[in-house]
Amino acid sequence: MHDDEMDDDDEMHGPPDDEEEEGRGHDFLEMLDPEERMFANALIAITQKYGKFDTDDEGVWVGYTPAEENEDKDIGVKCGNCALHESEKVCRIISAPIEPGGYCRLAVIPKGYVDPSADEDDDDVSKVTYGRPGRNDPRKTPAKPSERRSGSRRNRRGSAESGSSVSFSEAVTGSLKTKMENHNKKHDAASKRATMAALKAVYRRGAGAFSTSHRPGMTRGQWAMARVNAYLYLLRNGRPSNPNYTTDNDLLPKGHPRSSKK
């Protein structure tokens, strides 16, 4: 089992449900700044009194964009990260069926859920900082007891070794697939190619590492996706943005300068 994977032998809470493992087992409304929460609650109050907004050109224009047309969903601009997103196909304020990957102009997204550095064109190493934190680094902050998890109902112990048997929600799988496809469009060399199995393993390891320490204010899903972004940076540049990030070298393709495969 990989060091960063959730370990059933650790002194942690029992297996989380699948939503908590992917960072979705919490109320986004509680994560908003005061003014953002006031705006969200005002929208909810209006729809409770007058009914949900329609996606037409009368009254308040919602301007909903389906997931397949949302070019920014891979960096976090999507219904799945909005405080008004109630369930898989239901929004608190608009009447139209939605998708986790869609979005509208009334979206209220907590800080930190939109990550411009996930853009493959951005090679600013200061924005991809996953790795072993140094002294006084906020990423060294120990996880709270309530954030410590051991195992998963969906993914068995040892699944992070290769990622071949890892299973995530459609939303997370879709985000990983988009990242893989965007990366591989620009990198044809076998030593730089990304695979779904590797990205799933990296995400799973990141979810496990969250139970030990992470930057305050981040969710398990954010921390796991940050690790995926760091892995892709390493994959395309031949070196990590943080020299201490070596824990996923075993997942790199053979021929990559940092690969541990012989």
N, C-alpha and C positions, 0 to 999 in steps of 0.2 A: 504494500500500500504506500502511496506517495505521502510525504511528510505533511503536505498541506491539505490532505483530504480529511474529511470528518471521520473521526475514529471512535468506534463504539466503546473502546476501552478508556477513553478520556473521561474525566469527571465533568460531564456536561449534561444538559437536559436531554430528554429522549428525542427520537426522530421528529423533525418538524413536518408539517404538511407541505405539499408541493409548492403552494403559493408562498409560504414563508421562505422556503429554500431559494426561491427566485426573487425574493425581495418584494413580494406583493402582499404580504400578510400584515398590512398596517393601514391606517387611515391617513391619506394624503392631506386632508383638511387640517389635521393637527400639525403638519409639517410646514404649513405656509406662514409667511411673515404676517403680522397683524393686518396690514392694509390689503394684502392678497386674500386673506381669510375673509375680511369684511366684504370684498368684492364678490368672492365665491358665494358667501352666505346670502348676499343681496340677490344674486341671480337665482339661487335656490328658492328664496322667499317669494320672488316675483312669480316663478313658475308654479309654486304651491298655491298661490292665490288665483292666477289667471290661466294656468295650464302651461305645458312645455312649449318652447319656441319651435316653430316650423322652419324648414330649410327653404323657404320661398323668398320672394323679394319684397314682402310686406312686413312692416314692423321691424323688429330687430333681425338684422341679417346674420345668419349663422355661418354660411359659407363652408359647409362641411366638404372635406376632401377624402375620398375613399383611400384605403390603404395602398392599393396598386398605383395610385397617382401621387402619393405622398413621398416626395423626394428627400424629406428630412427625417423620416421615421428612424433611420439607423443611427441618428445622433441624439434621439430622445424626444423629438417633437412629434408626439402621438397621443392618442386617447388613453392608451395604457398607462401613461405617466401623468395624466391630468386628474386633479382632485375632483372633477365632476364626473369622472368615469365610474359608473356604479357596478357594472358587471360586463360580461363578455360582449353583449350587444346592446346594452342599455346605458344611456347617459342620464344624469340627474336633471338636465335642463332642456335638451332638445328631443323632439318626438321621433326623429328618424332613427332607424337601426344603425348602430355604429360598429366599427371594428377596432380592436386594440391598436392597429397600425394606422388608423385614420386620424384626422384632426380637424378642428374648426377654429374660427377666429376668436372664439370666446374661451379658449383653453386656459386653464390656470395650473401651471406646472411648478412644483417646488424647486427651489434653487438646487443646482447640482444634477438635475435629471436630464438636462440638455448638455451634451458634451461635444462642442465643436471640434475637439481634438480627435474625434473618431473619424474625421474626414481623412481618407487615405492620402490626400494631397498635402496634408499638413505634416511636415517633418520637424516641427519645432520640438526639440528634445525636452524642453522645459515643461511641456504639457503632458508628456508620457512618463510618469515618474514611479511606476510600480516597481517594487523591489524591496530588499531588506532596508528598513529605515535606519537612519543614523541617530546619533544622540540628540534628544530633544525634538526629533521629527514627530509631527502630529500623528503620523501613520503608526507610531509605536504605541499609541493609546490602547491599553488592554480592552478587550470586549467586555461589556457589562455581563453579569451573570445571566440576564434574560436573553442575551444575544448568542450565548454559547450553545451550540447544537452538536449532537452526535448522531451521525447516520441520516438516512432518508428513507421514507416509505417507497419512493419511486426508484431510487438508485442504490444498489447494493454496495457494501463495503468492497473496495478494490476497483470500482468502476472508473476511477480517475486515472488509472494506470495508462490506458490507451484511449479511452473515450468511445470505444466501439459499441459499448452496451449502455451508454448514458442516454437518458430520455428526459426531455424538458417539455414545457408547454409549447404550443404552436407559436406564441408570440416570441419567446426566447429563441426557439429553433429558427424562426424566420429572421430574426436579427442577426444570428450567427451566419446563416446562409447568405444574407445580403453582404455582410462583411467579407466572407470568403469569396464570393463572386466578384465584388469590387476589387479585391486584392489581386485575384488571379487574372483579371482582365489586363492588368498592368505588369504582371510578372510571369513570364513563360518558363523561366528556368526551373528545372525540377527541384533544385536546392532552395527555391523560394516559394514553392507552391503551398497553399494552405489547404487543409482538408477539414471536413466537418468533424471527423473523429478527434482530431487534434484540438480544434476550437472548443468542442464540448468538454474535453478533458481539462483544458485550461480553465474554462468557466467553472467547472465542478471543483477544481482545486481552489480557485479563488473564493468560491462559496464556503469551502471548508476553512480556508485561512481567515476568513472574516470572524470566525468563532474565537480566534486567538487575539488578533489586534487589527485595527483599521483606523482610517481617518475619521474623527468624530463627525456625525451628521450624515454619513453615508449609509445606505442600506446594503444588505447582502448582495442583492442583484447588481447594484452600482459597483461594488467592490469587485465582484466577479467579472463584470464587463470591462472594468479598468484593466484587469489582468489580461483579458483577451486583446485589448488595444495595445498593451505593452508587448505581447507576444507577436502581434502582427508587425509592430515596429521593428522588433528584433529580426523577424523573418525577412523583411524587405531590405533592411540596412546592413545585415550581417553582424550587428552588434546591438546590445541593449542600450536604452537611454540611461539606465541605471546599471553600473557595472556589477552591482550585487545581485541583480536579477539573473539567476542561473537555474532556478528550480524547474523550469520547463524545457531545458535543453534536450532532454530525452525525447521530446515530442517533435523536435526539428527534423526536417528531411535529411536523409543521408547526403552528404556533400555540402551542407551548410557549414560555414566555418566554426559555428558554436555547437554543432550537433554532437551528442555523446554517443551516437550510433556508430558502430565500427563496420 
